[in-house]
Amino acid sequence: PLRGFDEECRQLVLKNLQSRGIHVHVNSNPAAIAKNEATGGLSVTVAGPDGAQQVIEADKCMFATGRKPNVHNLGLENTKVELGPNNAIKVNNFLQTAEPSVWACGDVIDRIQLTPVALMEGMCLTDTIARGKPREPDYTYVASAVFCQPPLATVGITEDEAIETHVGEIDVYVEGFRPMRNTLSGREERALMKLVVDAASRKVLGAHMVGPDSPEIMQGIAVALKAGATKEVFDSTIGIHPSSAEEFVTMRTVARRVQCKGTAKM
């Protein structure tokens, strides 16, 4: 589950879901959903990677299919506004379309579909149009979270992304543990924290976490990464004890050093 996120975090989310008794059907796609008249529930047909199908009987079915830009009935065909893949409105670096008097921001331009990102783009438009201070949206180090139980939170690039795009070597720091609340309650769920660091400059490129309060913790980590924090800045920061967050400033041992394949410095 959760493609696009850090691989180790994805694996832990899967294990934590399974430890709660949830049956996760990996490598499967819904092929059909039909009302089961006999039970009043739903019959969900799922297709595996080999094409084999199975039917899951369920009371309810919740699905998230993503969003496509809603540009219908806007009269864009009467303007110079251009549409890109997925019907997203094309804009320049300042969110202006090919029609000089038309600007666009948010999900309709299909960059990062997050409410805070749309708010940031809106503030950029305010500066550019109303205040006469042109400002481009900055999409670096946008933190995000998945509110599963326990949640996953991330900012910056994943280890796999660094390997594919970064130049030189990266150091990867990983810490896995059972939060104190789980130790006391006997729950087996584990937490994971991870830092991806440029080996030469020591700049922290990405931070990832699965565990209680990870979105709250990651918001603060995002400020540090946005400011260009190095691993030494993390190491010299005094932790709050006892807390899970202190693990981010006490990781000293490199789990692995990896040679990257990229051609452009991050």
Contacts in CASP RR format, 6 or more apart in sequence:
PFRMAT RR
TARGET T0000
AUTHOR 0000-0000-0000
METHOD contacts of the structure
MODEL  1
PLRGFDEECRQLVLKNLQSRGIHVHVNSNPAAIAKNEATGGLSVTVAGPD
GAQQVIEADKCMFATGRKPNVHNLGLENTKVELGPNNAIKVNNFLQTAEP
SVWACGDVIDRIQLTPVALMEGMCLTDTIARGKPREPDYTYVASAVFCQP
PLATVGITEDEAIETHVGEIDVYVEGFRPMRNTLSGREERALMKLVVDAA
SRKVLGAHMVGPDSPEIMQGIAVALKAGATKEVFDSTIGIHPSSAEEFVT
MRTVARRVQCKGTAKM
1 10 0 8 1.000
1 13 0 8 1.000
1 14 0 8 1.000
1 17 0 8 1.000
1 24 0 8 1.000
1 26 0 8 1.000
2 9 0 8 1.000
2 10 0 8 1.000
2 13 0 8 1.000
2 146 0 8 1.000
2 152 0 8 1.000
3 10 0 8 1.000
4 158 0 8 1.000
5 146 0 8 1.000
5 152 0 8 1.000
5 154 0 8 1.000
5 158 0 8 1.000
5 208 0 8 1.000
6 154 0 8 1.000
6 158 0 8 1.000
6 159 0 8 1.000
6 160 0 8 1.000
6 194 0 8 1.000
6 208 0 8 1.000
7 158 0 8 1.000
7 159 0 8 1.000
7 160 0 8 1.000
8 159 0 8 1.000
8 174 0 8 1.000
8 192 0 8 1.000
8 194 0 8 1.000
8 208 0 8 1.000
9 152 0 8 1.000
9 154 0 8 1.000
9 192 0 8 1.000
9 194 0 8 1.000
9 208 0 8 1.000
9 209 0 8 1.000
9 210 0 8 1.000
12 190 0 8 1.000
12 192 0 8 1.000
12 210 0 8 1.000
13 146 0 8 1.000
13 148 0 8 1.000
13 152 0 8 1.000
13 210 0 8 1.000
14 24 0 8 1.000
14 26 0 8 1.000
15 190 0 8 1.000
16 148 0 8 1.000
16 149 0 8 1.000
16 150 0 8 1.000
16 189 0 8 1.000
16 190 0 8 1.000
16 210 0 8 1.000
17 24 0 8 1.000
17 148 0 8 1.000
18 24 0 8 1.000
19 187 0 8 1.000
19 188 0 8 1.000
19 189 0 8 1.000
20 149 0 8 1.000
20 189 0 8 1.000
25 46 0 8 1.000
25 56 0 8 1.000
27 48 0 8 1.000
27 49 0 8 1.000
28 46 0 8 1.000
28 47 0 8 1.000
28 48 0 8 1.000
29 46 0 8 1.000
29 47 0 8 1.000
29 48 0 8 1.000
30 44 0 8 1.000
30 45 0 8 1.000
30 46 0 8 1.000
30 47 0 8 1.000
30 63 0 8 1.000
31 45 0 8 1.000
31 46 0 8 1.000
31 47 0 8 1.000
31 53 0 8 1.000
32 44 0 8 1.000
32 45 0 8 1.000
33 42 0 8 1.000
33 43 0 8 1.000
33 44 0 8 1.000
33 45 0 8 1.000
33 61 0 8 1.000
34 42 0 8 1.000
34 43 0 8 1.000
34 45 0 8 1.000
35 41 0 8 1.000
35 42 0 8 1.000
35 43 0 8 1.000
36 42 0 8 1.000
36 43 0 8 1.000
36 57 0 8 1.000
39 57 0 8 1.000
41 57 0 8 1.000
41 58 0 8 1.000
41 59 0 8 1.000
41 60 0 8 1.000
42 57 0 8 1.000
42 58 0 8 1.000
42 59 0 8 1.000
42 60 0 8 1.000
42 61 0 8 1.000
43 55 0 8 1.000
43 56 0 8 1.000
43 57 0 8 1.000
43 58 0 8 1.000
44 55 0 8 1.000
44 56 0 8 1.000
44 57 0 8 1.000
44 58 0 8 1.000
44 61 0 8 1.000
45 53 0 8 1.000
45 54 0 8 1.000
45 55 0 8 1.000
45 56 0 8 1.000
46 53 0 8 1.000
46 54 0 8 1.000
46 55 0 8 1.000
46 56 0 8 1.000
47 53 0 8 1.000
66 113 0 8 1.000
67 107 0 8 1.000
67 113 0 8 1.000
68 86 0 8 1.000
68 87 0 8 1.000
69 86 0 8 1.000
69 87 0 8 1.000
69 88 0 8 1.000
69 89 0 8 1.000
69 107 0 8 1.000
69 108 0 8 1.000
69 109 0 8 1.000
69 110 0 8 1.000
70 108 0 8 1.000
71 83 0 8 1.000
71 87 0 8 1.000
71 89 0 8 1.000
71 108 0 8 1.000
76 83 0 8 1.000
76 89 0 8 1.000
79 97 0 8 1.000
79 99 0 8 1.000
79 102 0 8 1.000
80 97 0 8 1.000
80 98 0 8 1.000
80 99 0 8 1.000
81 89 0 8 1.000
81 90 0 8 1.000
81 97 0 8 1.000
81 98 0 8 1.000
81 99 0 8 1.000
81 102 0 8 1.000
81 104 0 8 1.000
82 89 0 8 1.000
82 90 0 8 1.000
82 97 0 8 1.000
82 98 0 8 1.000
83 89 0 8 1.000
83 90 0 8 1.000
84 90 0 8 1.000
85 110 0 8 1.000
86 110 0 8 1.000
88 108 0 8 1.000
88 109 0 8 1.000
88 110 0 8 1.000
89 97 0 8 1.000
89 104 0 8 1.000
89 108 0 8 1.000
89 109 0 8 1.000
90 97 0 8 1.000
90 98 0 8 1.000
90 109 0 8 1.000
91 97 0 8 1.000
91 103 0 8 1.000
91 104 0 8 1.000
91 105 0 8 1.000
91 109 0 8 1.000
93 136 0 8 1.000
93 137 0 8 1.000
94 124 0 8 1.000
94 128 0 8 1.000
94 134 0 8 1.000
94 135 0 8 1.000
94 136 0 8 1.000
95 103 0 8 1.000
95 104 0 8 1.000
95 105 0 8 1.000
95 109 0 8 1.000
95 121 0 8 1.000
95 122 0 8 1.000
95 124 0 8 1.000
95 125 0 8 1.000
95 128 0 8 1.000
95 137 0 8 1.000
96 102 0 8 1.000
96 103 0 8 1.000
97 103 0 8 1.000
97 104 0 8 1.000
103 125 0 8 1.000
103 129 0 8 1.000
105 118 0 8 1.000
105 121 0 8 1.000
105 122 0 8 1.000
105 124 0 8 1.000
105 125 0 8 1.000
105 137 0 8 1.000
106 113 0 8 1.000
106 117 0 8 1.000
106 118 0 8 1.000
106 121 0 8 1.000
106 122 0 8 1.000
107 113 0 8 1.000
107 118 0 8 1.000
109 121 0 8 1.000
111 117 0 8 1.000
111 137 0 8 1.000
111 139 0 8 1.000
112 139 0 8 1.000
112 142 0 8 1.000
114 142 0 8 1.000
114 144 0 8 1.000
116 142 0 8 1.000
117 137 0 8 1.000
117 139 0 8 1.000
117 142 0 8 1.000
120 137 0 8 1.000
120 138 0 8 1.000
121 137 0 8 1.000
123 135 0 8 1.000
124 135 0 8 1.000
124 136 0 8 1.000
124 137 0 8 1.000
127 133 0 8 1.000
127 134 0 8 1.000
127 135 0 8 1.000
128 134 0 8 1.000
128 135 0 8 1.000
140 156 0 8 1.000
140 226 0 8 1.000
141 155 0 8 1.000
141 156 0 8 1.000
141 222 0 8 1.000
141 225 0 8 1.000
141 226 0 8 1.000
142 155 0 8 1.000
142 156 0 8 1.000
142 222 0 8 1.000
143 153 0 8 1.000
143 154 0 8 1.000
143 155 0 8 1.000
143 156 0 8 1.000
143 218 0 8 1.000
143 219 0 8 1.000
143 221 0 8 1.000
143 222 0 8 1.000
144 153 0 8 1.000
144 154 0 8 1.000
144 155 0 8 1.000
145 151 0 8 1.000
145 152 0 8 1.000
145 153 0 8 1.000
145 154 0 8 1.000
145 214 0 8 1.000
145 215 0 8 1.000
145 218 0 8 1.000
146 152 0 8 1.000
146 153 0 8 1.000
147 215 0 8 1.000
150 189 0 8 1.000
150 191 0 8 1.000
150 210 0 8 1.000
150 211 0 8 1.000
150 212 0 8 1.000
150 214 0 8 1.000
151 210 0 8 1.000
151 211 0 8 1.000
151 212 0 8 1.000
151 213 0 8 1.000
151 214 0 8 1.000
151 215 0 8 1.000
152 208 0 8 1.000
152 209 0 8 1.000
152 210 0 8 1.000
152 211 0 8 1.000
152 214 0 8 1.000
153 208 0 8 1.000
153 209 0 8 1.000
153 214 0 8 1.000
153 215 0 8 1.000
153 217 0 8 1.000
153 218 0 8 1.000
154 206 0 8 1.000
154 207 0 8 1.000
154 208 0 8 1.000
154 209 0 8 1.000
154 218 0 8 1.000
155 206 0 8 1.000
155 207 0 8 1.000
155 218 0 8 1.000
155 221 0 8 1.000
155 222 0 8 1.000
155 225 0 8 1.000
156 196 0 8 1.000
156 205 0 8 1.000
156 206 0 8 1.000
156 207 0 8 1.000
156 225 0 8 1.000
157 165 0 8 1.000
157 166 0 8 1.000
157 196 0 8 1.000
157 205 0 8 1.000
157 206 0 8 1.000
157 266 0 8 1.000
158 196 0 8 1.000
158 206 0 8 1.000
158 208 0 8 1.000
159 170 0 8 1.000
159 172 0 8 1.000
159 194 0 8 1.000
159 196 0 8 1.000
159 258 0 8 1.000
162 170 0 8 1.000
162 196 0 8 1.000
162 205 0 8 1.000
162 206 0 8 1.000
162 258 0 8 1.000
162 260 0 8 1.000
162 266 0 8 1.000
163 170 0 8 1.000
163 258 0 8 1.000
163 260 0 8 1.000
163 261 0 8 1.000
164 260 0 8 1.000
164 261 0 8 1.000
164 262 0 8 1.000
165 260 0 8 1.000
165 261 0 8 1.000
165 262 0 8 1.000
165 264 0 8 1.000
165 266 0 8 1.000
166 198 0 8 1.000
166 205 0 8 1.000
166 260 0 8 1.000
166 262 0 8 1.000
166 265 0 8 1.000
166 266 0 8 1.000
167 260 0 8 1.000
167 262 0 8 1.000
167 263 0 8 1.000
167 264 0 8 1.000
167 265 0 8 1.000
167 266 0 8 1.000
168 198 0 8 1.000
168 199 0 8 1.000
168 200 0 8 1.000
168 259 0 8 1.000
168 260 0 8 1.000
168 262 0 8 1.000
169 198 0 8 1.000
169 199 0 8 1.000
169 200 0 8 1.000
169 257 0 8 1.000
169 258 0 8 1.000
169 259 0 8 1.000
169 260 0 8 1.000
170 196 0 8 1.000
170 197 0 8 1.000
170 198 0 8 1.000
170 199 0 8 1.000
170 205 0 8 1.000
170 257 0 8 1.000
170 258 0 8 1.000
170 260 0 8 1.000
171 196 0 8 1.000
171 197 0 8 1.000
171 198 0 8 1.000
171 199 0 8 1.000
171 231 0 8 1.000
171 254 0 8 1.000
171 256 0 8 1.000
171 257 0 8 1.000
172 194 0 8 1.000
172 195 0 8 1.000
172 196 0 8 1.000
172 197 0 8 1.000
172 254 0 8 1.000
172 255 0 8 1.000
172 256 0 8 1.000
172 257 0 8 1.000
172 258 0 8 1.000
173 194 0 8 1.000
173 195 0 8 1.000
173 197 0 8 1.000
173 231 0 8 1.000
173 251 0 8 1.000
173 253 0 8 1.000
173 254 0 8 1.000
173 255 0 8 1.000
174 192 0 8 1.000
174 193 0 8 1.000
174 194 0 8 1.000
174 251 0 8 1.000
174 255 0 8 1.000
175 192 0 8 1.000
175 193 0 8 1.000
175 194 0 8 1.000
175 247 0 8 1.000
175 251 0 8 1.000
176 190 0 8 1.000
176 191 0 8 1.000
176 192 0 8 1.000
176 193 0 8 1.000
177 190 0 8 1.000
177 191 0 8 1.000
177 247 0 8 1.000
178 188 0 8 1.000
178 189 0 8 1.000
178 190 0 8 1.000
178 191 0 8 1.000
179 189 0 8 1.000
179 191 0 8 1.000
179 211 0 8 1.000
179 212 0 8 1.000
179 244 0 8 1.000
180 242 0 8 1.000
181 187 0 8 1.000
181 212 0 8 1.000
182 188 0 8 1.000
182 189 0 8 1.000
182 190 0 8 1.000
189 211 0 8 1.000
191 209 0 8 1.000
191 210 0 8 1.000
191 211 0 8 1.000
191 212 0 8 1.000
191 214 0 8 1.000
191 244 0 8 1.000
192 208 0 8 1.000
192 209 0 8 1.000
192 210 0 8 1.000
192 211 0 8 1.000
193 207 0 8 1.000
193 208 0 8 1.000
193 209 0 8 1.000
193 244 0 8 1.000
193 247 0 8 1.000
193 248 0 8 1.000
193 251 0 8 1.000
194 207 0 8 1.000
194 208 0 8 1.000
194 209 0 8 1.000
195 204 0 8 1.000
195 206 0 8 1.000
195 207 0 8 1.000
195 208 0 8 1.000
195 231 0 8 1.000
195 234 0 8 1.000
195 248 0 8 1.000
195 251 0 8 1.000
196 204 0 8 1.000
196 205 0 8 1.000
196 206 0 8 1.000
196 207 0 8 1.000
196 208 0 8 1.000
197 203 0 8 1.000
197 204 0 8 1.000
197 205 0 8 1.000
197 230 0 8 1.000
197 231 0 8 1.000
198 205 0 8 1.000
198 266 0 8 1.000
199 257 0 8 1.000
201 230 0 8 1.000
202 230 0 8 1.000
202 231 0 8 1.000
202 232 0 8 1.000
203 228 0 8 1.000
203 229 0 8 1.000
203 230 0 8 1.000
203 231 0 8 1.000
204 224 0 8 1.000
204 225 0 8 1.000
204 228 0 8 1.000
204 229 0 8 1.000
204 230 0 8 1.000
204 231 0 8 1.000
204 234 0 8 1.000
205 225 0 8 1.000
205 266 0 8 1.000
206 225 0 8 1.000
207 218 0 8 1.000
207 221 0 8 1.000
207 222 0 8 1.000
207 225 0 8 1.000
207 248 0 8 1.000
209 217 0 8 1.000
209 218 0 8 1.000
209 248 0 8 1.000
211 244 0 8 1.000
212 244 0 8 1.000
213 244 0 8 1.000
213 245 0 8 1.000
217 244 0 8 1.000
217 245 0 8 1.000
217 248 0 8 1.000
221 248 0 8 1.000
224 233 0 8 1.000
224 234 0 8 1.000
234 248 0 8 1.000
234 249 0 8 1.000
234 251 0 8 1.000
235 249 0 8 1.000
235 252 0 8 1.000
237 249 0 8 1.000
238 249 0 8 1.000
239 245 0 8 1.000
239 246 0 8 1.000
239 249 0 8 1.000
239 250 0 8 1.000
240 246 0 8 1.000
END
